[in-house]
Amino acid sequence: MEQLASLPPLAIVVFGATLALIFAVRYMGLLSGASAPPEKSQTSAQVAAVIVDPTALNRLSATGEAIRDVRSTARSCV
């Protein structure tokens, strides 16, 4: 605290304003998050299902491995 007291008055004011701005932005963000309606639409459910379901990714990985195996077999035959 002694270090803060030794600062010039303008620095203390700027420091206080910066802290006030940080807390105000945080408070406004919490308010807007609390007042936002929950998303219960069909599209958000579909997006969540796509993100959670790894079936397509697994199929793509298997296809990539099969292509790699075919290429390595073709190169060994040449």
Secondary structure, DSSP 8 states (H G I E B T S, - for coil): -HHHHTS-HHHHHHHHHHHHHHHHHHHHHHHHHHHS-----HHHHHHHHHHH--HHHHHHHHHHHHHHHHHHHHHHH-
